[in-house]
């Protein structure tokens, strides 16, 4: 029943430790948590811990979802040039 000490502790990180692992700022971690983009474990009202595995999984899903939406918008779309952007300026409006 007794688990070796350190096993559980190493699985959960503080915001600072998670920020170091993900190479972002601690404020970014807090913003992602408040926005519901990464899961957090609330030990108390003021003590928050993160599972690196769960956070990476959540960020991967968010990244895949955003990448999928971006890709879907441009599937079989030719690259646009300046001529495509300024088409409406070439044709004068009829009164």
C-alpha positions as CSV (number, residue, x, y, z in Angstrom):
1,X,0.0,0.0,0.0
2,X,2.8,2.4,0.7
3,X,4.2,3.9,-2.4
4,X,7.8,4.9,-2.6
5,X,8.1,8.5,-1.6
6,X,9.1,10.7,-4.5
7,X,7.1,8.9,-7.2
8,X,4.0,10.9,-6.7
9,X,5.9,14.1,-6.0
10,X,7.9,13.9,-9.2
11,X,4.7,13.5,-11.3
12,X,3.3,16.9,-10.2
13,X,5.0,20.2,-10.9
14,X,4.6,23.7,-9.7
15,X,3.8,26.5,-12.3
16,X,7.5,27.5,-12.2
17,X,8.7,23.9,-12.8
18,X,6.2,23.4,-15.6
19,X,7.2,26.7,-17.2
20,X,10.8,25.5,-17.2
21,X,9.9,22.2,-18.8
22,X,7.8,23.9,-21.5
23,X,10.2,26.8,-21.9
24,X,7.5,29.4,-21.4
25,X,7.0,32.0,-18.6
26,X,5.2,31.2,-15.4
27,X,2.6,33.8,-16.3
28,X,1.9,31.9,-19.5
29,X,1.2,28.8,-17.5
30,X,-1.2,30.7,-15.2
31,X,-3.0,32.2,-18.2
32,X,-3.4,28.8,-19.8
33,X,-4.8,27.4,-16.5
34,X,-7.2,30.2,-16.1
35,X,-8.4,29.8,-19.7
36,X,-9.0,26.1,-19.2
37,X,-6.4,25.1,-21.8
38,X,-4.3,23.0,-19.4
39,X,-5.5,20.8,-16.5
40,X,-4.5,21.7,-13.0
41,X,-4.8,20.0,-9.6
42,X,-5.9,22.3,-6.8
43,X,-4.3,21.1,-3.6
44,X,-5.7,24.1,-1.8
45,X,-7.2,27.4,-3.0
46,X,-3.6,28.7,-3.4
47,X,-1.6,25.6,-4.1
48,X,-1.8,24.4,-7.7
49,X,0.1,21.5,-9.3
50,X,0.3,20.2,-12.8
51,X,0.9,16.8,-14.4
52,X,3.4,17.3,-17.2
53,X,2.0,14.3,-19.1
54,X,-1.6,15.7,-18.9
55,X,-0.5,19.2,-19.8
56,X,1.4,18.0,-22.8
57,X,-1.6,15.9,-23.9
58,X,-3.9,18.9,-23.5
59,X,-1.6,21.2,-25.4
60,X,-1.1,18.5,-28.1
61,X,-4.9,18.2,-28.6
62,X,-5.3,22.0,-28.8
63,X,-2.4,22.2,-31.2
64,X,-3.8,19.4,-33.4
65,X,-7.3,21.0,-33.3
66,X,-6.0,24.4,-34.3
67,X,-3.7,22.9,-37.0
68,X,-6.6,20.8,-38.4
69,X,-8.8,23.9,-38.6
70,X,-6.1,25.9,-40.3
71,X,-5.3,23.1,-42.7
72,X,-9.0,22.5,-43.5
73,X,-9.4,26.2,-44.5
74,X,-6.6,25.9,-47.1
75,X,-7.0,22.4,-48.5
76,X,-6.6,22.5,-52.3
77,X,-6.3,26.3,-52.2
78,X,-3.7,27.8,-54.5
79,X,-1.3,30.3,-52.9
80,X,-2.6,33.8,-53.2
81,X,-0.6,36.6,-54.6
82,X,-0.9,40.4,-54.5
83,X,-3.0,40.3,-57.7
84,X,-5.6,38.2,-55.8
85,X,-5.7,40.6,-52.9
86,X,-6.2,43.7,-55.0
87,X,-8.7,42.4,-57.5
88,X,-11.5,44.7,-56.1
89,X,-9.3,47.7,-56.7
90,X,-8.7,46.9,-60.4
91,X,-12.4,46.9,-61.3
92,X,-14.1,50.3,-60.9
93,X,-17.5,50.3,-59.1
94,X,-20.4,50.9,-61.4
95,X,-22.8,53.8,-60.3
